Amino acid sequence: MAGPVVAAAVILCKPGPKGIGDSKKISPKLRERLEGEIRATCAFGIGLVDVEEIDRINIFAATMKAMTLAMERLCEAIGVQPGEALIDGNLTPQGRLPEWRWPARAIVGGDGKEAAIGAASILAKQYRDRLMVEAAQRYPHYGWERNKGYGSKQHMEALRQHGPTPLHRRSFAPVAQLELEV
């Protein structure tokens, strides 16, 4: 409900860091260690789409754009074009965005099946989580240091009591409905 969309693209080093998997299923301590290893030894790019753009183009288009930005930054970092992009999920930006220029393959549950996708999910989650923890200092009522902008009970209650912040996605139903009530 709040915060940007963040995507990452990673080309793993050989041998890759051990313990990579779905970022949502590994402990915060392991995620932090793996993030450091991935950043130190692998090529990567991170793409971010802010709240205003999410509201303007919708969450799906914003996700596709974040993936594209991540791939562009990865290519800048390595100086060459990868042969194929592996995407977590069932859809890719291929054919959806004119800026996307790489062959792509969608893999449902890919962050648990392909180490490179798992590494990208770790980088993206860690990056976004840090942004939301920092934002929690400016907007302490919403519990973002714990819920990272997702619709927890505390977040929903704070939204009702204090209203939306500039980091809330106005195109998301709970925020939009609240603004209609005002």
PyMOL commands that set and color helices and strands:
alter all, ss='L'
color gray80, all
select helices_A, chain A and resi 28-41+51-57+59-78+110-113+115-138+140-142+144-147+153-162+173-181
alter helices_A, ss='H'
color red, helices_A
select strands_A, chain A and resi 5-11+43-49+85-88+104-107
alter strands_A, ss='S'
color yellow, strands_A
deselect
rebuild
show_as cartoon
